[in-house]
Amino acid sequence: MSEDYIVCNCMEVYRSTIEAAIREKGLKTVEEVGDATDAGTVCGTCQDEIQEILDEINGK
């Protein structure tokens, strides 16, 4: 796992939390990550980074 840091400042969601949710729940979209972790659900600034994490984990 890469260095852990806050991805979503609005909801204080860490990269490790996002990665774990994607792996454990088989998440495929930014919206699914938001539903599972609340990341990206306030201002949306971090949604591009969430998509990058999804792509890394899901091999796109």
GIMOZI-V186240 format. One record per helix or strand. SS is the DSSP state (a for helix, b for strand). FROM is the first residue (numbers start at 1). TO is the last residue. If there is no record, write none. Layout:
ss;from;to
SS;FROM;TO
SS;FROM;TO
//
This chain:
ss;from;to
b;6;8
b;13;14
a;15;25
a;30;37
a;47;58
//
